[in-house]
């Protein structure tokens, strides 16, 4: 799997079009990690690698890694 393409797809979902994979973001832009994993069809170790190695630091997990969000650049309303 191409990490760059997968990261860009996740960015699209978390910043612009969560409905693409049938998920919703809360008012702060957080998405449920399990729903994202299912929707993108990847596993947690791959998602952790994408988050850790992204050169632009696009993503943040919450403390227990059950939620994820894009750090900036949303075109949808988030608080």
C-alpha positions as CSV (number, residue, x, y, z in Angstrom):
1,X,0.0,0.0,0.0
2,X,1.3,3.4,-0.9
3,X,1.6,5.5,2.3
4,X,1.5,8.8,0.5
5,X,-1.7,8.0,-1.4
6,X,-3.3,6.6,1.8
7,X,-2.3,9.7,3.8
8,X,-3.7,12.0,1.2
9,X,-7.0,10.0,1.2
10,X,-7.2,10.2,5.0
11,X,-6.5,14.0,4.7
12,X,-9.4,14.3,2.3
13,X,-11.6,12.5,4.7
14,X,-10.6,14.3,7.9
15,X,-10.4,17.8,6.3
16,X,-13.1,17.9,3.7
17,X,-15.3,14.9,3.0
18,X,-15.8,12.4,5.9
19,X,-19.0,11.3,4.1
20,X,-16.8,9.7,1.5
21,X,-16.4,6.7,3.8
22,X,-19.7,7.2,5.7
23,X,-18.3,8.7,8.9
24,X,-18.9,12.0,10.7
25,X,-16.7,14.3,12.6
26,X,-17.6,15.8,16.0
27,X,-17.7,19.6,16.4
28,X,-14.0,19.7,17.0
29,X,-13.1,17.7,13.9
30,X,-12.4,14.4,15.7
31,X,-13.3,11.1,14.0
32,X,-13.6,7.6,15.5
33,X,-10.4,5.7,14.7
34,X,-12.2,2.4,14.3
35,X,-14.6,3.9,11.8
36,X,-11.8,5.5,9.9
37,X,-9.8,2.2,9.8
38,X,-12.9,0.3,8.5
39,X,-13.7,3.0,5.9
40,X,-10.2,3.2,4.6
41,X,-9.6,-0.5,5.0
42,X,-6.2,-0.2,6.8
43,X,-5.1,-1.5,10.2
44,X,-4.0,0.5,13.3
45,X,-0.2,-0.1,12.8
46,X,-0.4,1.4,9.3
47,X,-2.4,4.4,10.6
48,X,0.1,5.0,13.4
49,X,2.9,4.9,10.9
50,X,1.2,7.4,8.7
51,X,0.6,9.8,11.6
52,X,4.2,9.4,12.9
53,X,5.9,9.8,9.6
54,X,3.8,12.5,8.0
55,X,6.3,15.3,7.1
56,X,3.6,18.0,7.5
57,X,2.3,16.6,10.8
58,X,-1.2,16.6,9.5
59,X,-2.8,14.4,12.1
60,X,-3.3,14.1,15.9
61,X,-4.6,11.2,18.0
62,X,-6.3,11.8,21.3
63,X,-4.5,10.3,24.4
64,X,-5.9,6.8,24.0
65,X,-5.8,6.8,20.2
66,X,-9.6,6.2,19.9
67,X,-10.0,9.5,18.0
68,X,-8.1,11.2,15.2
69,X,-8.3,14.6,13.6
70,X,-6.6,16.7,11.0
71,X,-4.6,19.5,12.5
72,X,-5.5,22.2,10.0
73,X,-7.0,23.1,6.7
74,X,-10.6,22.0,7.2
75,X,-13.1,23.1,4.6
76,X,-15.9,21.9,6.8
77,X,-16.9,23.7,10.0
78,X,-14.9,22.5,13.1
79,X,-14.4,24.3,16.4
